[in-house]
Amino acid sequence: MKKRLFVVVSVLVGLMVIAPASGKGRKKKATPVPAYHGPVISSVTGNAITVSDERTTRTFTVTQFTEINVNGQKATIADLKPGMTANVTIATDPARAARINAEGAPAGGNQKKR
């Protein structure tokens, strides 16, 4: 009777040790992180730019005090083109741009070589 109990307990302990090891080879596939697409200039007119991201579209007024940089260099509103990615900083008035940092060439456009 004791030998039978010992055999049964030994088999159960052996199964408990082997069971977790059998699932080790299976790994869940990692879910890819969705790519972030920054805000893009959708239009530039006179003294305003319109910037769109995945959810919203906003228009900002550009004044003589707005600091504009394109690819890290000082620029003017005429240098801003639709399709460029842009980061717009506002000051006290949410409709007025204090700083615009734009990067890249417009979609389908050629970037100037330096």
GROMACS elastic network, one bead per residue, 0.5 to 0.9 nm:
[ bonds ]
;  ai    aj funct       b0    kb
    1     4     6  0.51985   500
    1     5     6  0.63235   500
    1     6     6  0.86293   500
    2     5     6  0.50862   500
    2     6     6  0.60450   500
    2     7     6  0.85857   500
    3     6     6  0.50008   500
    3     7     6  0.61445   500
    3     8     6  0.86272   500
    4     7     6  0.50895   500
    4     8     6  0.61692   500
    4     9     6  0.85842   500
    5     8     6  0.51266   500
    5     9     6  0.60804   500
    5    10     6  0.84181   500
    6     9     6  0.52223   500
    6    10     6  0.59853   500
    6    11     6  0.85891   500
    7    10     6  0.50367   500
    7    11     6  0.61289   500
    7    12     6  0.86268   500
    8    11     6  0.52024   500
    8    12     6  0.62477   500
    8    13     6  0.86738   500
    9    12     6  0.51282   500
    9    13     6  0.61181   500
    9    14     6  0.84754   500
   10    13     6  0.51995   500
   10    14     6  0.60487   500
   10    15     6  0.86470   500
   11    14     6  0.50070   500
   11    15     6  0.61802   500
   11    16     6  0.86681   500
   12    15     6  0.51326   500
   12    16     6  0.62594   500
   12    17     6  0.87287   500
   13    16     6  0.51204   500
   13    17     6  0.63144   500
   13    18     6  0.87424   500
   14    17     6  0.52017   500
   14    18     6  0.62247   500
   14    19     6  0.85642   500
   15    18     6  0.51192   500
   15    19     6  0.58030   500
   15    20     6  0.89793   500
   16    19     6  0.53897   500
   16    20     6  0.71594   500
   17    20     6  0.64952   500
   17    21     6  0.72572   500
   18    21     6  0.53454   500
   18    22     6  0.65195   500
   19    22     6  0.54480   500
   19    23     6  0.73468   500
   20    23     6  0.57787   500
   20    24     6  0.70236   500
   21    24     6  0.53522   500
   21    25     6  0.81958   500
   22    25     6  0.70547   500
   22    26     6  0.86460   500
   23    26     6  0.57253   500
   23    27     6  0.86176   500
   24    27     6  0.75116   500
   27    30     6  0.87783   500
   28    31     6  0.88756   500
   30    33     6  0.89679   500
   32    35     6  0.87038   500
   33    36     6  0.88182   500
   37    40     6  0.83452   500
   37    53     6  0.72506   500
   37    54     6  0.73298   500
   37    85     6  0.87246   500
   38    52     6  0.86702   500
   38    53     6  0.62830   500
   38    54     6  0.81321   500
   38    85     6  0.62968   500
   38    86     6  0.73711   500
   38    87     6  0.80355   500
   39    51     6  0.61308   500
   39    52     6  0.53662   500
   39    54     6  0.76784   500
   39    57     6  0.89218   500
   39    84     6  0.85391   500
   39    85     6  0.56359   500
   39    86     6  0.56867   500
   39    87     6  0.68286   500
   39    88     6  0.88397   500
   40    50     6  0.85193   500
   40    51     6  0.54654   500
   40    52     6  0.53642   500
   40    53     6  0.62504   500
   40    82     6  0.73472   500
   40    83     6  0.57118   500
   40    84     6  0.55581   500
   40    86     6  0.56402   500
   40    87     6  0.84973   500
   40   102     6  0.87743   500
   41    44     6  0.74918   500
   41    49     6  0.69979   500
   41    50     6  0.58635   500
   41    52     6  0.63351   500
   41    53     6  0.88781   500
   41    80     6  0.79637   500
   41    81     6  0.68833   500
   41    83     6  0.54257   500
   41    84     6  0.55523   500
   41    85     6  0.61964   500
   41    86     6  0.63213   500
   41   102     6  0.85075   500
   41   106     6  0.88157   500
   42    49     6  0.76980   500
   42    50     6  0.55336   500
   42    51     6  0.55129   500
   42    52     6  0.62254   500
   42    57     6  0.86135   500
   42    81     6  0.81357   500
   42    83     6  0.62108   500
   42    84     6  0.82532   500
   43    48     6  0.84237   500
   43    49     6  0.57527   500
   43    50     6  0.51627   500
   43    51     6  0.72837   500
   43    59     6  0.89758   500
   43    80     6  0.89124   500
   43    81     6  0.72490   500
   43    82     6  0.52235   500
   43    83     6  0.83614   500
   44    47     6  0.78258   500
   44    48     6  0.60659   500
   44    50     6  0.64436   500
   44    77     6  0.77894   500
   44    78     6  0.81794   500
   44    80     6  0.70097   500
   44    81     6  0.67122   500
   44    82     6  0.68076   500
   45    48     6  0.54174   500
   45    49     6  0.62511   500
   45    50     6  0.84522   500
   45    77     6  0.89168   500
   46    49     6  0.82662   500
   46    62     6  0.87290   500
   46    77     6  0.83012   500
   46    78     6  0.87914   500
   47    60     6  0.85963   500
   47    61     6  0.59169   500
   47    62     6  0.51147   500
   47    63     6  0.69084   500
   47    77     6  0.75456   500
   48    59     6  0.66760   500
   48    60     6  0.54880   500
   48    62     6  0.53146   500
   48    63     6  0.85949   500
   48    77     6  0.84359   500
   48    96     6  0.88287   500
   48    97     6  0.89544   500
   49    58     6  0.83682   500
   49    59     6  0.56175   500
   49    60     6  0.54800   500
   49    61     6  0.67088   500
   49    62     6  0.73223   500
   49    77     6  0.84472   500
   49    80     6  0.85142   500
   50    57     6  0.68689   500
   50    58     6  0.55781   500
   50    60     6  0.63294   500
   50    61     6  0.89669   500
   50    82     6  0.88328   500
   51    56     6  0.83551   500
   51    57     6  0.56945   500
   51    58     6  0.54187   500
   51    59     6  0.62785   500
   51    60     6  0.79611   500
   51    82     6  0.88660   500
   51    85     6  0.86843   500
   51    86     6  0.74537   500
   51    87     6  0.89218   500
   51    88     6  0.84955   500
   52    55     6  0.76380   500
   52    56     6  0.57510   500
   52    58     6  0.64031   500
   52    59     6  0.87471   500
   53    56     6  0.55518   500
   53    57     6  0.64829   500
   53    58     6  0.89214   500
   54    57     6  0.85562   500
   58    95     6  0.83280   500
   59    95     6  0.69565   500
   59    96     6  0.86109   500
   60    88     6  0.85374   500
   60    90     6  0.88126   500
   60    94     6  0.79957   500
   60    95     6  0.50071   500
   60    96     6  0.51540   500
   60    97     6  0.56661   500
   61    95     6  0.61652   500
   61    97     6  0.60009   500
   62    65     6  0.79169   500
   62    66     6  0.59110   500
   62    67     6  0.89819   500
   62    77     6  0.77462   500
   62    96     6  0.63145   500
   62    97     6  0.57153   500
   62    98     6  0.77965   500
   62    99     6  0.89191   500
   63    66     6  0.53160   500
   63    67     6  0.88811   500
   63    96     6  0.77006   500
   63    97     6  0.76602   500
   63    98     6  0.82117   500
   64    67     6  0.82227   500
   65    97     6  0.89515   500
   65    98     6  0.70521   500
   65    99     6  0.86942   500
   66    96     6  0.84623   500
   66    97     6  0.61345   500
   66    99     6  0.53760   500
   66   100     6  0.74001   500
   67    74     6  0.77902   500
   67    75     6  0.82099   500
   67    76     6  0.84170   500
   67    97     6  0.84215   500
   67    98     6  0.63056   500
   67   100     6  0.62721   500
   67   101     6  0.83569   500
   68    73     6  0.83029   500
   68    74     6  0.59570   500
   68    75     6  0.53740   500
   68    76     6  0.60402   500
   68    77     6  0.71849   500
   68    80     6  0.87188   500
   68    98     6  0.86390   500
   68    99     6  0.58415   500
   68   101     6  0.60996   500
   68   102     6  0.78434   500
   69    72     6  0.55566   500
   69    73     6  0.50907   500
   69    75     6  0.52006   500
   69    76     6  0.77723   500
   69    99     6  0.80392   500
   69   100     6  0.62256   500
   69   102     6  0.61496   500
   69   103     6  0.83562   500
   70    73     6  0.53688   500
   70    74     6  0.64420   500
   70    75     6  0.59550   500
   70    76     6  0.85716   500
   70    79     6  0.73503   500
   70    80     6  0.73586   500
   70    86     6  0.89199   500
   70   100     6  0.82514   500
   70   101     6  0.60146   500
   70   103     6  0.56178   500
   70   104     6  0.79499   500
   71    74     6  0.85464   500
   71   101     6  0.76145   500
   71   102     6  0.62494   500
   71   104     6  0.66215   500
   72   101     6  0.75304   500
   72   102     6  0.80609   500
   72   103     6  0.77678   500
   75    78     6  0.79421   500
   75    79     6  0.60910   500
   75    80     6  0.81032   500
   76    79     6  0.54285   500
   76    80     6  0.72318   500
   77    80     6  0.53766   500
   77    81     6  0.86184   500
   78    81     6  0.76587   500
   80    84     6  0.73919   500
   80   102     6  0.72740   500
   80   106     6  0.88080   500
   81    84     6  0.60616   500
   81   105     6  0.78306   500
   81   106     6  0.59172   500
   82    85     6  0.86087   500
   82   105     6  0.88950   500
   82   106     6  0.57675   500
   82   107     6  0.75525   500
   83   104     6  0.83172   500
   83   105     6  0.71651   500
   83   108     6  0.84517   500
   83   109     6  0.88524   500
   84   102     6  0.61973   500
   84   103     6  0.57838   500
   84   104     6  0.54956   500
   84   105     6  0.57621   500
   84   107     6  0.71633   500
   85   101     6  0.83528   500
   85   102     6  0.55617   500
   85   103     6  0.54178   500
   85   104     6  0.66273   500
   85   105     6  0.85621   500
   85   106     6  0.83830   500
   86   100     6  0.66444   500
   86   101     6  0.55399   500
   86   103     6  0.64176   500
   87    99     6  0.81117   500
   87   100     6  0.57925   500
   87   101     6  0.51632   500
   87   102     6  0.63809   500
   87   103     6  0.88299   500
   88    97     6  0.63302   500
   88    98     6  0.75410   500
   88    99     6  0.58230   500
   88   101     6  0.65174   500
   88   102     6  0.84599   500
   89    96     6  0.88187   500
   89    97     6  0.59454   500
   89    98     6  0.55993   500
   89    99     6  0.50106   500
   89   100     6  0.63814   500
   89   101     6  0.84778   500
   90    93     6  0.67801   500
   90    94     6  0.58379   500
   90    95     6  0.75612   500
   90    96     6  0.61618   500
   90    99     6  0.68423   500
   90   100     6  0.89510   500
   91    94     6  0.68784   500
   91    96     6  0.73263   500
   91    97     6  0.70748   500
   91    98     6  0.56648   500
   91    99     6  0.86411   500
   92    95     6  0.88873   500
   92    96     6  0.80782   500
   92    98     6  0.88647   500
   93    96     6  0.54435   500
   93    97     6  0.80877   500
   94    97     6  0.75940   500
   97   100     6  0.68752   500
  103   106     6  0.89268   500
  104   107     6  0.86975   500
  104   111     6  0.74939   500
  105   108     6  0.79635   500
  105   109     6  0.59977   500
  105   110     6  0.64291   500
  105   111     6  0.52392   500
  105   112     6  0.84960   500
  106   109     6  0.51338   500
  106   110     6  0.76184   500
  106   111     6  0.80655   500
  107   110     6  0.85640   500
  110   113     6  0.89303   500
